[in-house]
Amino acid sequence: MKKIALSLFGAALATALTACTGNITVNNQSADDSQTVAEKAVTEEDAVQPEDNQAEDTQPEEETEPADESADEALDESPYDDPKSLPLYKYRGDDEYLGVISDYIIAESMEMNGENAADVYIPYSIVAHTDDRNPDDILVYGSFNICGYDLLNSTLVAVGGSWDAGIFHLKKTDDGNYEVTSADLPMTEQESIKLFAPLPGLYDKLMANLNETGEELRQEEIADYINANGLYITQWQDFGKAPESVLNAPPTPEEENYYTNTSRFGYSVTYDLREFSCTDSGDAEIYGKIEPADVWTGTLMEVKSVDTDDAQTAIADALSNTGADTFDITDAVIGDNISCKKAAYDEEVSDGRIFRYICYAVPANGKTITVVIETTVQEGVSELSAEELEKTFEETLKTFTVL
């Protein structure tokens, strides 16, 4: 499966993780009032015929049910206070094949991520063509998409996902159900185009449909999952973007927009989900400022634990991806008057831009937690001063605590 990951340049987040559709641009066009997005899948009239003139199956229409009043009552009674106890997604649409396919890609995602698996995985696949002439090898062509989410208060936050244009092979079982026997899920777009070549034009139609309807279908599947399980979840969020309301959900209470991250690195901090989004890069947690792409200042905070109690060594490690070789280290405080060390570094790049870095080194049980706030502004955007950079994270860093 094509795993979607964050793209980092140095310590700066150069591109944000947007929709879990990977590198396909979703244009957010709305479906007609008389149709859900799923109903706009490739139809018999649009579909191409294979070179051997095999008949095209008409795709069954899928409908995403709107939130009903009973779901509102169930929200306050949800037993799923622990995010790790979120129920598995189950497909509830009308396509006879997507149920077993959804179960398969969820299981694959959970196995691939192991103990780092998301709280829940929600697929939003589109079937473009099926060939069921052989019940022992039913071919399902489509875009098989999935996104993993962690639950932060009442917000589902996207933590990774994949999209795969490929073919699932199914067989019909004795009890009339289906099981996946294999899947052709190419790693590159060129391989997918080659796989779809026997059905001329099908790949292009599928991609056009995904671009047009994929994001709405994703939102419908999120809402359907929440309503079907009676969960109190009011919004969802992609990295680098502000939270969006779940379809037909109640407003998010003000206090639930503030999330306290109790980190595996031995600290906690409370931040506003509307101002920052957080991701775990493996060796650090990165809090990116939410801002429009055309004025992106590359402002973020990177926090990690360094296996040393020497502040100078820890700061050198934290800023090792910059051009700094010496630092002026001063005494400072962070959080609720926690004593620490601080160093600042300005780096001038070849085109005249100035990247700014401020690093705090906080003693933590024989180790050091480094907190680097930085701005690596894109060309043509006004730079932040050191004071403006510190001001950006001032309220968040007031909540910083060593565990």
N, C-alpha and C positions, 0 to 999 in steps of 0.2 A: 504494500500500500504506500502511496506517496505521502509521507509524513510531513506535515506543515510545521516548520519551526521558525523561531525568531531569527532575524538577520541582524547581527551585531557588527559594527565597525569599531574596533577598539573597545572602549568602555561605553561608547555612545550608541544608543539605539537609533540606527539609521532608518529602518523601516518597521512600522508597527504591524503586528499580527492583526489583520482585519478579519473579514468573514472567513469561516473555515472552509470556504470553497477554494482555498489556495490562491493561485495566481490568475484566476478567472475574475474579471471585473463584473460585478453585479450592478445593474443599473436601477434596481428598485422600482421598476415600472409596476403599476397596479393592474391586477386582473380586472376584467369586466365585473360589474356588480353581480351578474348572474353566474359567475364562475369562481371557484377557488383556484388558486395557483396550480394545484395538482391536476385540475381538470384541463389545464392548458398544455399537458404533456403532448409529445409527438403523436398525432392521430393518424388514422388510416389514410386520410386525404393527403397529409403532409409526408408520410413515410415513403421511402424509396423502395423499389423492388430489387431483390438480389439478382445477380447475373443469371442464376438458373431459373428465374421466374417463380421462385417459391412465393406462396401467398403470404401476405402480411396480416398479422393479427391486429385487430382493433384493441387498443389498450383500454381496460376498464377505467372508468372515472373514479378518482379518489376525492373524498370530501373531508375537510377538516371541520369538526363540529365546533361551533362557537361555545364559549364558556356559558354554562347554564347557572341558574340561580342556586341550585343545590351545591354546586362547586364552591360558591362563595361561603356557604355554611360550613363546608368541609375544611376550608382553609384554616380556621382556628382550631380544628380538632385533629390536625395532622400529627401522626405519631413520629414523624421523621425529623426530630429535632437535631439528631446527629447526622451531619451531611453524609457520612459513610454508610448510613442506612437508607439512603435514597433508593427507591425501587428501580429495578431494571426497566428500561424502555421496552414496550411491546408495540409492534405495529398494529394499527387499528383501521387501516384503510381497506379498500376493496380489491387491490391487486392480489391475485392468488399466489404470486411468487415472492413479493417483497417481505412477507413475514419471516420466512426462513432465511432469506438473504440478510435482513436486518439483524436477526439473531446471530448470524455468522460473523458479520463485520464487527458487531459489538464484542463478541467473544475474542476475535482476533485483536482488537484494540486493547482489551483488558489484559490479554496474555502478553502482548508486546510491551506494555508499560509496567506490568508487574505491580510492585508495591507503590509505584508512582502513578497508578491509574487514576483517572478523573473520578469524581463522585458519581457522574452519570454520563453515558454516551447516548446521543440522540442522532439517529440517521435522518437524512432527507434526500432520498434517492429518486431518480427519474428513470423510468423504463422507456426505452425508445423502440425496441423491437423484440419479439419472441419467436422462436422456432420450436414448436412442440410436436413435430412430426415423429420424433423418436422419444417415447416416454422414458427411456433409460438415459437419454442425453438431451434434455430440454435446454435450449440456449436462450439466455436472457441478456440482451444488449442494453447497456444503459450507463448512466453516471451514478456511481455508488459513493455517496458522500456521508461523512459522519463528523460530528464535533463533540469533543469532551468538555465537560463543564464541572467546575467546583462551585459549591454553594457557599457564598459569603453573605451572612445574614439572610436577606430575602432576595439576593441577586445571584443568578447563574453567570459565572465568569468563564469565558472560553479559555481553555488551557492547551488546546492543540486539536488537530483533526487531520483529515485526509479527504481527497476526492480522487476517484478512480474511474476513468472511462474504460470499460472493459466488458467481459462476458462472464456470466455465471453459468455453470453447468449443473443442472439439477436432474434428479430422477424421481419418478412417482413411486411411492411406496405402496405396499399391499393394503394399507389402511386408507389409501386415497390422499395422503398428505405428500409433501415433497421434502427432499433432503439435498443439501449441497454436496456434490461429489468433487468439484474442483472449481477454480476461478482463474480466469486469465485477466490479470490486472497489471498492465504494463507500467513500468516506472517512468517512462517519458511520453510526451505528447506524440512524438513521431512514431513510437511503437504502437500507441493507441490508434493512430490514423491507419497504420498498416493492418492492424487487427480488424478494423472496420472496412477495409478495402473491398471485400466481396459484396458489400452493400453500399454501392456508390451514393455519396451524398449524406448518408446517415450520420456520420460523425459531425459534420458541419451543422446539420439540423439539431442534433443533440446539444452541441455547444451553444448554439443560438438560444435554444430553449432554456438551458441552464443559466445563461447570462440574463435572460429576460425574467425568469421566474424563480431562480434558485434561492434568492434571499427571502422572498415571501414564503416559499415553501418551508424554508428553515424556521421562520418565525411561527408558522402554523404548527409545525411539528413540536416546537417548544411549548406552545400554548396547549396543544392537545395532550402532551405528556403531563403537564401540570394539572389540567382539569381532570384527566382520567384517574389520577392518583390523589386528588384532593389536597394538593400541596399549597403551602403558603409561600409562593414565589411571585414577586411582583415585577421583576425586571431582569434583563440579561445584558451582558457586556462583552465586547471584543477588546483585546488589548489595544491601547492607544485611542480608544473611543469612549465617549460618555455612555452610561447605561441607557438602554432603551426599554420602554414599558412592554411587558408581555401583553399580547392581544387580550383585551377584555379584562385585564387584571385591575384590582383596586390600586390607588396611588401608593407609592412607597412612603412610609412615614419618614420624617426628616432624620430621626436618629438611626434608622437602618441604612442610611447612606454612609455612615461612619463605621469602618470595619477595623477591628484590632487583629493584626497579624501576630500570632504567637509563633515565632520562627524556630525552625530546627537549628538555626545558628546561635541560639541562646539570647535572643532579645525579643521585645515586643514593641510595636508601634501602631498607632491608630491613624488612619488616613481616610480622606474623603473620596469615595468611589467616583464622584463626579469630577474630581480634579486630577486624580492619579489612577493609573492601573498598574498592577504588579504582576511580574512573572518570575519564575525560578529558572535561571539559566544553567543550573547544575552546581556551580561553585559560588553563586551569589544570587541574591534576590534584587530585582531591578524594578524601581518605581518610576514609571514614565509620566511626565506631565501630559495631560490631555490638551491638545491644541490643534487648530486647523493645519492641514498639510501645507498651505501656501505661506504660513508664518511659523513654520516648525523651527524651534530654537534648540532642539536636541537636549532639552532639559530633563535630567533624570537623577535619581539617587540609587547608588549601588551599595548594598550592604553584604558583608561576608565575614567569616571568622578566620583569623590567621593564627596558626599554631606557634605563637611566640608571645612573650610578655614584654618584648622590647618595642616601644612605640615607633622608633625610627625604622626598624626593620619592617614593621607592619605597614607603615606609610609607604615605604619604598615598594613593597609588594603591591599595595593597592593602586599605586600610580605607575606601575611598571610598563603599562602600555602607552604612556605619554613620553615626551622627550626630556622629562625632568631627570637630572642626575644629582642635584643637591636640593635641600629643602630648609627653609627657615621654620623651625618647629617652636610653637608657643603653647602656653598653658591655656586651657579653655574649659568650658562646661557644656554639657549636653543634657537634654531631658530635664529631670528634676534635680538640677545642680550636681550632676555626675561629673566628677573631675576627669579630664581627658587631655590629650594632646591634639594640636591642630596644625595643619600645613596648607598653604595655598600655592597654586601654580597657574600661571598664564602661559599659554602656548600659541605663538603666532605661526599660522600656516602660510604656505607659499602665496596664496592669493590675498593675503592681508587680513583674513579673519582671525579673531582671537578666540581660542577655546579656553574656558576657565574651569579649574578644578579646585575644590576645597575638600580636604580630607580630615576626618576626625578619627582618632585612634583611642578606643575606649577599653580599659582593662576589664577582663571578663573571665574570672576563675582560672587564672593561669594562661589564658589566651588573650587575644586582642580582637575586638570587633571593629572593623573599619567601616566608616560611613563616608562615601564619596558623593558629593553633590557636584554636578557638572553641567555645562552648557556647551554644546558643539554645534553652533548655529549653522544652518545651511546658507549657501551663498545668496546674497540679496536680501537677507533678513537682518534687522537691527540686532546688534549684540546685546546681551545682558551684562550689566556691570556686576562686580562681585557682590555688591550690596543687594542688587535685584535678585541674584541667584540665591543668596541666603534668605531673603524675604520669601521666596517661593516656597521654601520648605520649613519656614519658621514654626508655623502652627503644628505641623506634623512632627518635627523633631522635639517639640515640647513634651510629647507623649512617649518619647523613647525611654525604654527601661531595659536594664540587664536582668536576665532571669537567673 
